[in-house]
Amino acid sequence: MFTGRTIRSALDALLDFGRPAKVELMTLVDRRFSREFPIQADYVGVTIDSFITQKVKVFWKRSIKDEVVLLDHESK
């Protein structure tokens, strides 16, 4: 979860079908200091502190080791 804009749009779309009794949010990676909306996940795989200029890369399954890596904007 990065800025929360996509989640906010999804919540708005849900309201088009009526008001849900409950909505729970799960995210694999929570970049908690980059939020633009007051949205908090109920279930989080890992929480990281990152700068807005950094990218997050998740290595999973096919890689040798499962890990979350922060890349600076110069890195590819």
C-alpha positions as CSV (number, residue, x, y, z in Angstrom):
1,M,0.0,0.0,0.0
2,F,1.5,3.3,-1.1
3,T,-0.6,6.5,-1.2
4,G,-4.0,4.9,-0.7
5,R,-5.5,6.4,-3.8
6,T,-6.3,3.0,-5.4
7,I,-8.0,1.8,-2.2
8,R,-10.0,5.0,-1.9
9,S,-11.2,4.5,-5.5
10,A,-12.2,0.9,-4.8
11,L,-14.1,2.0,-1.7
12,D,-16.0,4.6,-3.8
13,A,-16.8,1.9,-6.3
14,L,-18.1,-0.4,-3.6
15,L,-20.5,2.4,-2.5
16,D,-22.1,2.3,-6.0
17,F,-23.5,-1.1,-5.0
18,G,-24.8,0.0,-1.6
19,R,-23.2,0.5,1.8
20,P,-21.3,-2.5,2.9
21,A,-21.6,-3.7,6.5
22,K,-17.9,-4.2,6.8
23,V,-14.7,-3.8,4.6
24,E,-11.4,-5.4,5.6
25,L,-8.1,-4.6,3.8
26,M,-5.1,-6.8,3.5
27,T,-1.8,-5.7,2.0
28,L,1.5,-7.5,1.5
29,V,3.7,-4.4,1.9
30,D,2.6,-1.3,3.8
31,R,4.6,1.9,3.1
32,R,3.1,3.7,6.1
33,F,4.7,7.1,5.8
34,S,3.5,7.8,2.2
35,R,-0.2,7.8,2.8
36,E,-2.3,10.6,1.3
37,F,-5.6,9.3,2.7
38,P,-6.3,8.1,6.3
39,I,-6.5,4.4,5.3
40,Q,-5.1,1.6,7.4
41,A,-4.9,-2.1,6.5
42,D,-6.4,-4.6,8.8
43,Y,-3.9,-7.3,7.9
44,V,-0.3,-6.5,6.8
45,G,2.5,-8.8,5.7
46,V,5.3,-6.3,6.3
47,T,5.5,-2.7,7.3
48,I,8.4,-0.6,5.9
49,D,9.5,3.0,6.2
50,S,10.5,4.4,2.9
51,F,11.0,7.7,1.1
52,I,8.6,8.6,-1.6
53,T,11.4,8.5,-4.2
54,Q,12.2,4.8,-3.3
55,K,10.7,1.9,-5.1
56,V,9.7,-1.4,-3.4
57,K,10.6,-4.7,-5.1
58,V,9.2,-8.0,-3.7
59,F,11.0,-11.2,-4.5
60,W,8.7,-14.1,-4.0
61,K,8.4,-17.8,-5.0
62,R,10.8,-18.1,-7.9
63,S,13.6,-16.2,-6.2
64,I,16.2,-17.9,-3.9
65,K,14.9,-16.0,-0.9
66,D,11.6,-14.2,-0.1
67,E,12.4,-10.6,0.6
68,V,11.3,-7.0,0.2
69,V,14.0,-4.6,-1.1
70,L,14.0,-0.8,-1.2
71,L,15.5,0.7,-4.4
72,D,16.6,4.3,-4.7
73,H,15.5,6.1,-7.8
74,E,18.9,5.5,-9.5
75,S,18.6,1.7,-9.1
76,K,17.0,-0.5,-11.7
